[in-house]
Each structure stands twice: as structure tokens, then as C-alpha cells.
Amino acid sequence: MAEIKLEREAEAAKLRVYIGAAPGVGKTYHMLNDAYMMKHQQGIDVVIGLVETHGRKDTEARLRDLEIVPQREIPYHGVSLKEMDLDGILFRRPQTVVVDELAHTNVPGSKNRKRYEDVLELLDAGINVMTAVNIQHLETLNDAVNRSANVIIRETVPDSFLKRANEVVNVDITVDELRNRLRQGKIYAPEKVEQSLANFFRKGNLNMLREISLRTTAEQVGNQASQYRRVQGLEQAPIPEKVMVCLSTRPGTERLLRIGARVAGRLASNWYAVYVSRPDEDKGHGDPEAFHRLEEYQRMARDLGAQVVTLSDKNVSDALVRYAQQESISHVVFGQTARSRWDLFLHGSVINRFLSEVRDVTVQVVPMQTAKQLRKG
């Protein structure tokens, strides 16, 4: 386990994030162990907001002598489901609260849609938070994990959430040790072991996730250390890079957003999700599904830390070229579907026009599946 502490400007509350490459590496165990020592050795008022032990005895044992704020019950479709009691924690007002399973989607009827939004509310209220998440739940890694493990991760956390962290703790064990834990029944029930070893817990997939986890933590530290030095006047701030993702209503555009957010994260830069609306658009009345997709893409872009921009122009190419030049954009992400030569002749190519007009810009063209391909997949 490698712990990296980051200096930040004074804030009302601090966030510590425990990151791991996969379930079973010991994130929750280490988080609870730290919470126990904070309470009994440092006298800090620590409570458990929510912890999922998944029946793991070592993890359950670490809950000893730690106050637990009871979960609240929410009626849903005739049954009663339990969720973390956000209001109960706010009323209790501990110095620090432990909140597990950061990527969890709350039951409908909860105060916030996602648990990470609960965490942000706790931080805004001046309560320190310790939380844990697996690296594959970061939004921009969704596509990479899907390709490697053939698993769709539906519960995600925007990468921008990590920028709020004061401390990042990477909980790391070897791939062989993790697979042994799985075989010993310390992660999943026995009937799930062989299937897991052949799929998500394949050596190749775990090695990839472990590498990404270490690299992501290093990038986070480097970005914040650089920011701290600039704030303190220890180095001259470079000319900021700017990333633009060109939005459309096509299915699959979320992949462009993940890539754009990833590029912006590496560059520690601002980024923009830009959509060009033609004056004759009917705001979704002719194609309500497309209009709904656009709203979802813009919401996702905001969650990932982008500034959402809508331009109005009868010519998409003109609008994108003008905006990139005005804002000194340095990186652009386009999506491209297969088109016939006749279609290109009649309507031209936005990408080709952009490349001919804008200089000193890195352009990344991402192949996009058609709606038919997505349905088959």
C-alpha cells in the first residue's frame, strides 16, 4: 500500500480516497484500520456512515469499537431498501466519516442520485470523509475495462472527483496474491470463483488494472503538486492547454467524453464539451430520442468536469473552427462514423475542414459505432 499526502489550500473538510485495482485488494480493510487508529490513538471523532463487508470476516472484525450511524430505510416497489443516512450523519456531525462503495447508485427517493454526491455534501458541511473505490469505476476508464474484461461497468464516478482529494491511498497487492485470495473464498462465494478467474480476474486484465491504478494515482499527485507550486509562486505557470470535445446526438458519444476527460486529466487542463445547434433544429420534437441523448451527454460532461458550450450556427464546421481559434484550443476530440464517398462529396467533412483551417492543434479522431452496431453489441 502506497500512501501519498498532498498539500492543499486550507479547506473546511478533507477527503481521503482509497483506490485499488480490483475487488479484494483490501481497500475497505485498510480504511477501517486507519479509522480505528484515528479514533483510539489520536482521539478523532470517527463514525461509520456506510461499510459493505461482503461477508469478509477480516473486514467485519475491523468494525469493532467504531460507532455506526444506522442506515435509513427507503420504500421502493413494495420493499424496504437500506441506504446511508446522509441526514443522520449531518445531524451527528462527526469530525470524520467513513463512506464505502463510492460508485454506488442510490435508491430512487434518496436525497442524491449517487453516493459520491452524498460525499460532496458531507464535505461541504465541513465533515472529513474517508472513502474507497475500484479504479474501473472511474468514468473515463469505462471503455478500456469493457475491452479488456468484456465487462460493462454501469456505476461510475467522474474523474474530476479525485481532484477534490487531499490524500490518495493506493492499496496494491500482486496479481498472484489477489487470485489466491479469490480461490480461498475471501472475495466471492465459492460458486463464483472459477468464472471470475476466467473473466475479470484474468492475469492480463488484473495487470492492466493494476498499472492503470498506479498511473492514475501518480498523475493525480503530479497534477496537484504542480498546482501547489504554481499557487506558491515556486514555478512559472505554463500556457494552459485546452481540450475540446465535439458533441453530437449520435449513440456512442459518451466514449468521446471519456477520452476528452482523460486527456484533460493528463494535461491538468480545462476542457469543453461543444455542441453546434442549427437554427432550424426543432429541439427534439422530430427526434425525441436524439434530444434525450444530447441532454444525457451534456449532463455526463458536467459530471466529468467539462464546461458545456452550445453554439448556434447553420454551418457546424464554421462554428467549431471559430470557437477553437477564439479559445486557443490545443486538443480536439472528434467522433467519426463510416460514410460513403457520395455523402462526403455532398456534405463535406467537418474534420477535414477543421484540419485545413486550424493550426497547432492536436486532433484525435475516434471511430464510432453506428446505432445498428451498438444494438448488435
RAKA-V971189 format. One line per field, one symbol per residue. psi: psi as a letter, one per 30 degrees, with the letter a starting at -180 (. if undefined). Layout:
BEGIN
psi: ???
END
This chain:
BEGIN
psi: kkkkkkkllklelkkkkkklflkffgeeeeeeeeeeeeefffgkjkljekkjfhgjeeeefffkgkkkjkllkkkjhfljkklkieeeeeeeilekkkjlhefkklkkflelelefeeeeeeefggkkkklkkkfffkefgeeeeeeefhkkjfjlkkffefffkekkjjjklleeeeeeeeeggfelleffeeeeefcegkeeeeeeeeeeeeeeeeeeeeeeeeeeeeeggflkklkklkkkkjllgkkfffeeeeeeeeeeeefhlllkjkkjkkfgkghfefieeeeeeeeeeeeeeeeggljkkkljkfjeeeeeeeeeeeghkfkkjlkklkkleeeeeeflkeeeeeeffklhkkkkkjkklleeeeee.
END
